[in-house]
Amino acid sequence: MSLTTSPVSSRTIRIGSRKSQLALVQTHWVQAELQKAFPDHTFEVHTMSTQGDKILDVALAKIGDKGLFTKELEVGMLNQDIDFAVHSLKDLPTRLPEGLMLGCVTDRENPADALVVHEKHKGKQLDTLPEGAVIGTSSLRRLAQLRHHFPHFAFKDVRGNVITRLAKLDAGEYDALILAVAGLERLGLGDRVHQVIPAEISLHAVGQGALGIECRSDDAEILSVIKALEHQPTAYRCYAERAFLRELEGGCQVPIGVNTVLKGDTLTLTGIVASVDGQKVVKGEVSGAAIEAEALGTQLAHQLVEQGAKQILDEISAAVR
């Protein structure tokens, strides 16, 4: 598809965002950074509610994840109502609608998962919480890995934005929650992190900690604007992770975890596929040139398929239908 350009003179650029507090914190950061980089332009934030924001009484895995937190924003871009959309990259499907593209990946915050405990367990970590402790998470990825390591806990689904989840924890509905370190820190709630969960226990979600800016694939001017926020090391890491997920045909709501390390020009990608009960775990690792990030992701996916990953994912898919 050939790129079309608009005049580069000053204009108003419309940014699409979900309405949640975390989404707006992230979007306003993008708005401020771009305003500094392009002072002749005006950047406006337009908010929308997505399906994932509206359905709060059903587990995410049972809704299906094809554009759960992105579809309405994508329709807005295709209809020319907004020029680009800011997403938590972990929410952005690996296959995008025709006419749209992932135009920019921002510098990554800490991608790890965090343990947040109720006041009565202050000072405790995963290995010191009592047997039967009720752990809240809406992620099958977190659930599967934690069940593998801590089968003596009770796990309970939790929905809503970060503030809502924390309120449920503080009210005593849960003994602890598993949340993203990056989300808590962006909201100024880093002090709620009781433990940064090590990768040996829980590999993080694909794209976790990074923002993905999605735009129309034929709008060269918007693409050139948002590229000002591209962080190439993070992009290499996230493109490897997304290729791994895409090749496995997994979505946001499957127990697939990753970890990426970039040293010099060498990228190392670790991936895991686990059954929801934590009983079956397939794990592997590949290393290679960062510039071949997507090929590395594909390579690791094939490696795990040979070890039985596809059977695990097929069983999960059949169970949640």
Secondary structure as GFF3:
##gff-version 3
##sequence-region A 1 321
A	DSSP	beta_strand	12	18	.	.	.	ID=ss1
A	DSSP	alpha_helix	21	37	.	.	.	ID=ss2
A	DSSP	beta_strand	42	48	.	.	.	ID=ss3
A	DSSP	alpha_helix	51	54	.	.	.	ID=ss4
A	DSSP	alpha_helix	60	63	.	.	.	ID=ss5
A	DSSP	alpha_helix	71	78	.	.	.	ID=ss6
A	DSSP	beta_strand	84	88	.	.	.	ID=ss7
A	DSSP	three_ten_helix	89	91	.	.	.	ID=ss8
A	DSSP	beta_strand	100	105	.	.	.	ID=ss9
A	DSSP	beta_strand	113	117	.	.	.	ID=ss10
A	DSSP	three_ten_helix	119	121	.	.	.	ID=ss11
A	DSSP	beta_strand	134	136	.	.	.	ID=ss12
A	DSSP	alpha_helix	140	149	.	.	.	ID=ss13
A	DSSP	beta_strand	154	156	.	.	.	ID=ss14
A	DSSP	alpha_helix	162	170	.	.	.	ID=ss15
A	DSSP	beta_strand	176	180	.	.	.	ID=ss16
A	DSSP	alpha_helix	181	186	.	.	.	ID=ss17
A	DSSP	three_ten_helix	190	192	.	.	.	ID=ss18
A	DSSP	beta_strand	195	196	.	.	.	ID=ss19
A	DSSP	beta_strand	211	216	.	.	.	ID=ss20
A	DSSP	alpha_helix	220	226	.	.	.	ID=ss21
A	DSSP	three_ten_helix	227	229	.	.	.	ID=ss22
A	DSSP	alpha_helix	232	247	.	.	.	ID=ss23
A	DSSP	beta_strand	256	263	.	.	.	ID=ss24
A	DSSP	beta_strand	266	274	.	.	.	ID=ss25
A	DSSP	beta_strand	281	289	.	.	.	ID=ss26
A	DSSP	three_ten_helix	290	292	.	.	.	ID=ss27
A	DSSP	alpha_helix	293	306	.	.	.	ID=ss28
A	DSSP	alpha_helix	309	320	.	.	.	ID=ss29
###
